[in-house]
Amino acid sequence: MKRVMTCIECPKGCRLEVEADGSRLISVSGETCERGPAYARQEIEAPMRTLTTSVLTRGLELKMLPVRSSKPIPKGKLFAAMDAVKLITVAAPVSAGTVVVPDFLGLGVDLVACRGLGKP
Protein backbone atom coordinates (compact mmCIF):
# COMPACT_ATOMS: atom_id res chain seq x y z
CA MET A 1 0.00 0.00 0.00
CA LYS A 2 1.36 3.40 -0.96
CA ARG A 3 0.51 6.58 0.89
CA VAL A 4 1.68 10.15 1.22
CA MET A 5 2.48 11.79 4.57
CA THR A 6 4.02 15.04 5.68
CA CYS A 7 7.08 14.67 7.87
CA ILE A 8 6.87 16.79 11.03
CA GLU A 9 10.39 16.15 12.37
CA CYS A 10 11.85 19.44 11.10
CA PRO A 11 10.48 22.74 9.73
CA LYS A 12 10.84 21.64 6.09
CA GLY A 13 7.67 19.51 6.19
CA CYS A 14 8.79 17.10 3.46
CA ARG A 15 6.16 15.24 1.47
CA LEU A 16 7.05 11.60 2.02
CA GLU A 17 5.88 8.86 -0.30
CA VAL A 18 5.69 5.72 1.78
CA GLU A 19 5.14 2.13 0.74
CA ALA A 20 4.08 -0.24 3.48
CA ASP A 21 2.89 -3.80 3.80
CA GLY A 22 0.38 -3.61 6.63
CA SER A 23 2.39 -2.39 9.60
CA ARG A 24 5.83 -2.91 8.02
CA LEU A 25 7.64 -0.13 6.16
CA ILE A 26 9.02 -1.12 2.76
CA SER A 27 10.32 2.14 1.29
CA VAL A 28 10.35 5.91 1.78
CA SER A 29 11.10 8.64 -0.74
CA GLY A 30 10.82 12.43 -0.83
CA GLU A 31 12.83 13.19 2.32
CA THR A 32 15.40 15.97 2.33
CA CYS A 33 17.02 15.07 5.67
CA GLU A 34 17.87 11.89 7.53
CA ARG A 35 14.93 12.28 9.93
CA GLY A 36 12.27 11.57 7.28
CA PRO A 37 12.73 7.80 6.99
CA ALA A 38 12.87 7.39 10.79
CA TYR A 39 9.65 9.39 11.16
CA ALA A 40 7.91 7.32 8.47
CA ARG A 41 9.03 4.04 10.10
CA GLN A 42 7.76 5.15 13.51
CA GLU A 43 4.47 6.37 12.08
CA ILE A 44 3.83 3.16 10.11
CA GLU A 45 5.13 0.54 12.53
CA ALA A 46 4.39 1.98 15.99
CA PRO A 47 2.67 5.40 15.95
CA MET A 48 3.06 7.43 19.13
CA ARG A 49 1.29 10.58 20.35
CA THR A 50 1.74 12.99 23.24
CA LEU A 51 -1.43 13.08 25.33
CA THR A 52 -2.55 16.62 26.11
CA THR A 53 -5.74 17.02 28.14
CA SER A 54 -7.18 18.33 31.43
CA VAL A 55 -8.06 16.69 34.73
CA LEU A 56 -10.64 17.76 37.29
CA THR A 57 -9.64 19.70 40.39
CA ARG A 58 -11.30 20.03 43.78
CA GLY A 59 -10.83 23.06 46.02
CA LEU A 60 -8.56 24.96 43.63
CA GLU A 61 -9.15 28.22 41.76
CA LEU A 62 -9.87 26.49 38.42
CA LYS A 63 -12.06 23.46 37.81
CA MET A 64 -9.65 21.88 35.32
CA LEU A 65 -5.87 21.46 35.35
CA PRO A 66 -4.09 21.10 31.99
CA VAL A 67 -1.81 18.04 31.87
CA ARG A 68 0.30 16.20 29.30
CA SER A 69 2.22 12.98 29.06
CA SER A 70 5.95 13.32 29.74
CA LYS A 71 6.68 11.27 26.60
CA PRO A 72 4.58 10.04 23.69
CA ILE A 73 2.40 6.99 24.27
CA PRO A 74 1.25 4.38 21.75
CA LYS A 75 -1.54 5.78 19.58
CA GLY A 76 -3.62 2.66 20.26
CA LYS A 77 -3.66 3.47 24.00
CA LEU A 78 -5.15 6.98 23.64
CA PHE A 79 -8.78 5.94 24.26
CA ALA A 80 -7.80 3.93 27.36
CA ALA A 81 -5.74 6.91 28.53
CA MET A 82 -8.68 9.27 28.15
CA ASP A 83 -10.92 6.85 30.08
CA ALA A 84 -8.32 6.83 32.88
CA VAL A 85 -8.03 10.65 32.83
CA LYS A 86 -11.78 10.95 33.57
CA LEU A 87 -11.15 9.29 36.95
CA ILE A 88 -8.38 11.67 38.07
CA THR A 89 -9.06 14.55 40.47
CA VAL A 90 -6.35 16.86 41.80
CA ALA A 91 -7.04 18.42 45.21
CA ALA A 92 -3.67 19.73 46.39
CA PRO A 93 -1.96 22.84 45.05
CA VAL A 94 0.40 21.94 42.21
CA SER A 95 3.22 23.67 40.37
CA ALA A 96 3.85 23.49 36.64
CA GLY A 97 5.86 20.35 35.95
CA THR A 98 4.54 18.44 38.97
CA VAL A 99 3.91 14.76 38.28
CA VAL A 100 0.16 14.26 38.73
CA VAL A 101 0.19 10.51 37.95
CA PRO A 102 3.48 8.60 37.89
CA ASP A 103 3.81 5.66 35.48
CA PHE A 104 0.47 6.45 33.84
CA LEU A 105 -1.27 3.22 32.71
CA GLY A 106 1.96 1.32 33.38
CA LEU A 107 3.49 2.82 30.22
CA GLY A 108 6.55 4.31 31.91
CA VAL A 109 5.19 7.78 31.19
CA ASP A 110 4.16 10.37 33.78
CA LEU A 111 1.14 12.66 33.57
CA VAL A 112 2.53 16.15 34.28
CA ALA A 113 0.81 19.43 35.22
CA CYS A 114 1.20 22.13 32.55
CA ARG A 115 0.53 25.02 34.93
CA GLY A 116 0.42 25.74 38.61
CA LEU A 117 -2.78 25.92 40.63
CA GLY A 118 -3.20 27.00 44.23
CA LYS A 119 -0.41 28.09 46.52
CA PRO A 120 2.47 25.59 46.41
Protein Blocks (a to p, Z undefined) as FASTA:
>chain_A
ZZddddfkbmnopacddddehjacfbdchiabfklmmmmmmmmmoccdddddddddehia
bfbdcdddfbdcdfklmmmmmmmmmmpccfbdcdehiafbghihhlopacddfbdedjZZ
